[in-house]
């Protein structure tokens, strides 16, 4: 892991009525940056990008509370939008410039992010892990208290597979930065997640907590 001086700078702001976390990651040497989840409040997002050179807008997924300022920020920044090809939320057609696949790398100056396709909450859900770092932007894939909301029994089963096959494969010291609420250390939740996965809930879907 790089020293503090070489680590990517992470800026965050909770935006809008759903208090959606928008993130900016900045390479400390080149000052190149990416904006993740332009939830709203374009002027706030521009302030977050201050003293950096934006190179892309990344989406964890296509829900409206994560993309409210997407069109305006695309015009103002004149940078490509990178996201998963879908299916996108609400049957919308998302106009992306570069479609990301599982394990694809996104360069940000001297650093890189690895995209993890983590479906369940939505089909197009992506997490972005900073390489050689412990920090991962997880969107609505996982929260400190439970997984993201699911809209069908099939989606809930997909979430369980994502937890088993992808997220629990990350190191305990992974610090998860979600789409809403505070960051948390994955290892602190591992036993609760494993217990959650051991229980059969039949055709359940909706809002879940690790202790249910």
WOBEL-V754284 format. One record per helix or strand of 3 or more residues. SS is the DSSP state (@ for helix, = for strand). FROM is the first residue (numbers start at 1). TO is the last residue. If there is no record, write none. Layout:
# WOBEL-V754284
((SS:FROM:TO) (SS:FROM:TO))
This chain:
# WOBEL-V754284
((@:4:6) (=:9:15) (=:20:26) (=:32:36) (@:42:48) (=:53:58) (@:64:67) (@:70:77) (=:80:83) (@:89:91) (=:105:108) (=:111:117) (=:126:130) (=:135:139) (@:153:165) (@:167:169) (=:175:178) (@:186:198))
